[in-house]
Amino acid sequence: SWKEFRAKYYDYTITDSQWKNDFDSVENSIAEADSIVNSGTDLKAAHETLEGIRLGFMELRKRNNMDYYIDNLTDFHGSMEHIYHSADDADPASLTDADIDDLRSSLTDASEIWALITAAEFDNTVFKLSDKKLNDKDMYMKKEASALKNMEAALNSKDAEKIIKTSLAIKPAYAKFYSLFGDFSFLEK
């Protein structure tokens, strides 16, 4: 649980002056998301509040030279979300050259990060994924690589409908890949 993790690592380092502030920020984000959920008002806002935790821990680890496989996935998420939301809001009839250039730039960023993900050493002793999840990981990685290539081909074709379709297609495999690292067994009860 977060409380156990915080108790164990809050005083872990004295060399990073931001360390405790980051942990306090996580604590505040959890309390804020909990309040939103308990009010029943806006679960999307609670989700967005919790996403900040993932980004905050990634920055904490980078500052402290802690290599963590999932941080590349977090980096990828930003470009992927930009592409996805740009396409989701787009209409093929009004897709401009500037929109296409923006998507191409984000695809370049996403593809560079994806190359890091595929080249990164994966240590399953850290994550303890089952054989099924390991097979799924490989499958989703291949699907994501294919989705990125399909988007590049669509951008090169300048076919607005294909661009939107392939831009939207980069999220599903990534989301399934990322979720392999979570424990959602409590949802099955």
N, C-alpha and C positions, 0 to 999 in steps of 0.2 A: 504494500500500500504506500501511498505518498507519504503518510506520516512516518512510517518506518524508514523509508528512503531518506527523507529530510533529516530525521534524527541521526541517521548513520553518517550522512555526508555533509551536513550543514557546516561543520567546523573542519572539514577535510583538508582545506588548504589555507595557508596564510599569505601566499604569494600573489593571488588574484584578488585585488581589492574589490572587484565587482561580484565575486562569488556569492557572498551572502545576500547581496542585493538581488541577484538573479533568483536565488531560492525564495526570498521574500516576495518577489514578483510572481513566481509560480503559485505560491500560497494565496496571494491576492486574486490571481486569475481563477484558481479553483473555487475560491469563495464566491467570486462574482458569477461564475458559470452556475454554481450551485443555486445561488439566489435567483438567477434567471430561470433555471429549470423549475425550481419550486414555485415560482410565480406563474408558470405555465404560459408565459407571454410569447417568447420568441426563441425557440430551440435553435434556430440558425444563428442567432446572436451568441448563444452559449457555445455553439460549435466554433464560431470565429474567435471567441475569447480563449478557448482551449487550444486553438491552432497556434496562438502566440507562444505557448509553452514549448511546443516542438521547435519553433524558431529560436527561442531564447536558449534552450539547452544546446542547440546546434552551435550557436555563437559562443556559449560558454566552453564547449568542447574545443572549438577552433582556437579560441584564445589560449587554451591550456594544452594545445598540441595533442589532443586526445582523438585518435583516429577511430571513427565509428561508422560502420558500413551504411547505416540508415541515413546519415547526414547527406550523402550524395542523393538519396531519394528525396530528402527534404529540399535540397537545392533544385532538383528537377521539378518538384511540385510547383514552384513559382512560375516557371516558364510554361509548364503544361497547363496550369490554371488560366494563365493569360491567353494562351491559344484557345483553350476550350471556351472561355467566356466571350472572347472576341467573336468566335464562330457562332456561338449560341445566340448572340445578339444580332448577328448579321443576316441580311437578306441578299440572296444571290443577285438580284437586280440592282442593288445599290453598293455592291462590293467594289471599292475603288482600288486604284493602283497603290495608293498609300496604305490601305488596309492590307493588301497583299504583301507589300514591303514589310509592314509591321509583323505580319504572321511569319514571313520568311526569316526575319531577324530573331523572333522568338523561337522558331524551329531550329535555327543555327545554335542558339544557346542551349536549347533542350537536347539537341543531338550531341553537342560537346559534353554535356553532363552525362548523357546516357552512355557515351563511350567510357567515361570514368567508372560508371556503375558496372558495365560489362567487364572492364579490366580489373576492377577491385577484387582483392582477395576476400573470399567469403569464408569465415570461420564459423562453422556450425556448432562448435563447442560453446560459442557465445550465445547463440540463439536457440539451439536445441530443436530445430524443426524436424518434424517427423519425415519419414521417407516420402509420404504423400505430399507434404508441403514442399519438400525439396524438389520433387518432380513438377509440382505446380509452379514453383519459383522459376524453374528453367522454361516452362511453357509460357508463362506470362512475360518473361524477359524476351523470348522470341517474338511473341505477339506484339509487344511494345516496339521492338526494333522494326518489325514489319509495318506497324502503324506509322512510325516516323518516316520510313521510306515511301509509303503510299502518300503521305502528306506532301513530301518533297516532289513527287511526281505530279501530284495535283497542282501544286504551286507552279511548276514548270509548264503545265498545260494551260494555265490561266483560266481554266473552266471553273467558274464561281461555285457551281453546285458541288463539284467534286472537292473543291478546296474546303468548303464548309463541312461536307460529309466527312472527309478525312481528318479535318481538324478536330471534330467532335469525337472521332474514333481513337484519339490518343489517350483518352482518360480511362476507359473501362479496364484495360489490361493493367495499367499502372495502379489503379485503385485496388484491384484484386491482389496484385503483387505486394503492395504496401501493407495490406491488411493481413498478409501471412505472418507478419511479425507481432500481431496483437493476440491477446487471449480473449476471445469472445464467447468462451464456454458458458459464462453466466447467462448469456442470452438464450441458450438452448434449454434452460430450466423452465 
